[in-house]
Every structure is written in C-alpha cells, then in structure tokens.
C-alpha cells in the first residue's frame, strides 16, 4: 500500500484504491491500520468510490 492509493480520509478512517472499481476502507489504530470494509463494483469506478466514501463517513460518524 502506498500513500498515492489513499483517495479519501475522515478522522481515523480512510479509503484506498486497489484497482478499477475496487476500494478498501481502513481504520487507524495506535500502531497500524485495520481494514474494516471492501467496496467493489466491477469496472464502475465512480459508483465504487462514492459507495466507499459513504461507508467511510458512516463509520467515522459512528466512531465519535
């Protein structure tokens, strides 16, 4: 995973792009990040990114 793959952040949660239409959601912990979600919509990158950001924001709002 590289920093260039991170496409969105909200507090301790962030979204990383894996490939076309594929994203993972992570939560920062004390010493590392833990994957807490996966979004995949085949080759529909726009739909996948929108869903990943929505889920990231939802998780961040529940964490407060």
SVG drawing of the C-alpha trace seen along z (x, -y; Angstrom):
<svg xmlns="http://www.w3.org/2000/svg" viewBox="-23 -14 27 21">
<polyline fill="none" stroke="black" stroke-width="0.4" points="0.0,0.0 1.3,-3.4 0.2,-6.9 -0.8,-7.6 -3.5,-4.9 -5.3,-6.9 -8.1,-8.8 -10.2,-10.0 -9.8,-10.5 -12.3,-11.2 -10.8,-11.3 -9.3,-7.9 -10.9,-6.3 -9.6,-6.3 -10.2,-4.9 -7.6,-3.3 -8.0,-2.4 -7.0,1.1 -8.0,1.1 -10.8,0.1 -14.0,0.2 -12.3,1.6 -11.7,-0.2 -10.9,0.7 -11.8,-1.2 -9.3,-1.3 -9.3,-2.5 -6.2,-3.9 -5.3,-2.2 -2.5,-3.1 0.4,-1.4 -1.2,-0.3 -4.4,-0.5 -7.0,2.2 -9.2,2.9 -12.8,2.6 -14.6,2.6 -14.3,3.5 -16.3,2.0 -16.3,3.4 -18.5,2.6 -16.6,4.3 -15.4,1.6 -17.8,-1.1 -15.1,-3.2 -17.4,-6.2 -20.0,-4.1 -17.5,-2.2 -15.7,-5.4 -19.0,-7.0 -20.0,-3.9 -16.6,-3.7 -16.7,-7.4 -20.2,-7.0 -19.2,-3.9 -16.1,-5.7 -18.1,-8.7 -20.7,-6.4 -18.0,-4.5 -16.4,-7.8 -19.7,-9.2 -20.3,-6.1 -16.8,-6.3 -17.4,-9.7"/>
</svg>
